[in-house]
Amino acid sequence: MFDIGAPEFLLLIVAAVILFGPEKLPEFARKAARVVSYVRNIAGNAQSQLGKELGPGFEDLDVRDLNPRTFIQKHLLDDVEPIVADVKSDLTSATSMGKAASQDVTDAIESAKTMTAGGPADVMSASTPTRVLTPFDSDAT
């Protein structure tokens, strides 16, 4: 509920001792414990009374389910979770297949560079590019 770590808690204790003094601090701690207990009691009673007034079928009502964020997570995202897992596995397999294919292309390029004379390596390493004439139709333009 509260995200308080050890350094923050120690700082709160030091601030409480400075503000209230060591004489009144135990009294304030007891009062704070009573307030927390009272609030928990009220919340528990309200939840049970809400369950009784809603009638049968709502005995296991949890007030946290009324929060829209938890409602969506419980009823929508739990149904989507298996689909997300399948999509993630498909993506990882596609990624690994793509990496393997790129490695195959790299290997093919490297092997083409080492071919004998008169092969593709001569065309790739030629100093003067060869011109390829494309057909031209003057009537079409």
C-alpha positions in Angstrom: 0.0 0.0 0.0 2.7 2.5 1.1 6.0 2.2 -0.7 8.2 3.1 2.3 11.7 1.7 2.5 14.0 1.5 5.5 15.6 5.0 5.0 12.3 6.7 4.7 10.9 4.9 7.7 14.0 5.9 9.7 13.6 9.5 8.6 9.9 9.4 9.7 10.9 8.0 13.2 13.5 10.7 13.6 11.1 13.4 12.6 8.4 12.1 15.0 10.9 12.1 17.9 11.9 15.7 17.1 8.3 16.9 16.6 6.6 15.1 19.5 9.5 14.4 21.9 10.3 11.0 23.4 7.7 11.4 26.2 4.6 11.8 24.0 5.7 9.4 21.1 4.4 6.2 22.7 1.0 7.8 23.4 0.8 9.0 19.7 1.8 5.5 18.5 -1.0 3.9 20.6 -3.5 6.4 19.2 -2.3 5.8 15.6 -2.7 2.0 16.1 -6.3 2.5 17.4 -7.1 4.7 14.4 -5.8 2.1 12.0 -7.7 -0.6 13.7 -10.9 1.5 13.7 -10.6 2.2 10.0 -10.0 -1.4 9.2 -13.1 -2.4 11.3 -15.2 0.2 9.4 -14.0 -1.1 6.0 -14.7 -4.7 6.9 -18.2 -3.9 8.2 -18.9 -1.8 5.1 -17.8 -4.7 2.8 -19.9 -7.3 4.7 -22.9 -4.9 4.7 -22.6 -4.3 1.0 -22.5 -8.0 0.4 -25.6 -8.5 2.5 -27.6 -5.7 0.8 -26.7 -6.8 -2.7 -28.2 -10.2 -2.0 -27.3 -13.7 -3.1 -24.5 -14.2 -5.5 -22.5 -11.4 -4.1 -21.3 -13.0 -0.9 -17.7 -13.2 -2.2 -17.7 -9.6 -3.2 -14.3 -7.9 -2.9 -14.3 -4.1 -2.7 -11.0 -4.1 -4.7 -12.9 -5.5 -7.7 -14.8 -2.2 -7.8 -11.6 -0.4 -8.8 -11.8 0.0 -12.6 -8.1 -0.9 -13.0 -8.3 -4.2 -11.1 -11.7 -5.0 -12.8 -10.2 -4.7 -16.2 -7.1 -6.7 -15.2 -9.2 -9.4 -13.7 -11.9 -9.8 -16.3 -10.2 -8.7 -19.5 -6.4 -9.1 -19.3 -6.5 -12.6 -17.7 -8.4 -13.8 -20.8 -5.8 -12.1 -23.1 -2.7 -13.4 -21.3 -2.6 -16.8 -23.1 -3.0 -15.0 -26.5 -0.1 -12.6 -25.6 2.1 -15.6 -24.6 1.4 -17.2 -28.0 2.2 -14.0 -29.9 5.4 -13.6 -28.0 6.5 -17.2 -28.8 5.6 -16.6 -32.4 7.6 -13.4 -32.5 10.6 -15.0 -31.0 10.5 -17.9 -33.4 10.1 -15.5 -36.4 13.0 -13.5 -35.1 15.2 -16.5 -34.8 14.2 -17.7 -38.3 15.0 -14.2 -39.7 18.4 -14.2 -38.1 19.1 -17.6 -39.6 18.0 -16.4 -43.0 20.2 -13.3 -42.8 23.1 -15.5 -41.9 22.4 -17.7 -44.9 22.3 -14.7 -47.2 25.6 -13.5 -45.7 27.2 -16.9 -46.2 25.9 -17.0 -49.8 27.4 -13.5 -50.6 30.8 -14.6 -49.0 30.8 -17.8 -51.1 29.9 -15.8 -54.3 32.9 -13.5 -53.7 35.3 -16.5 -53.7 34.0 -18.1 -57.0 36.4 -18.8 -59.9 37.1 -16.5 -62.9 34.2 -15.9 -65.2 31.6 -16.2 -62.5 29.7 -13.6 -60.5 32.8 -12.5 -58.7 34.2 -11.0 -62.0 31.0 -9.0 -62.6 31.1 -7.7 -59.0 34.7 -6.7 -59.2 34.8 -5.3 -62.7 36.3 -1.8 -62.7 34.3 -0.6 -65.7 30.5 -1.1 -65.3 28.8 -2.7 -68.3 26.0 -0.8 -69.9 22.8 -2.5 -70.4 20.6 -1.0 -73.1 16.9 -1.0 -72.4 14.5 -1.3 -75.4 13.1 2.0 -76.4 9.9 2.4 -78.3 9.4 5.9 -79.8 5.7 5.2 -80.6 4.9 4.5 -77.0 6.0 7.9 -75.7 
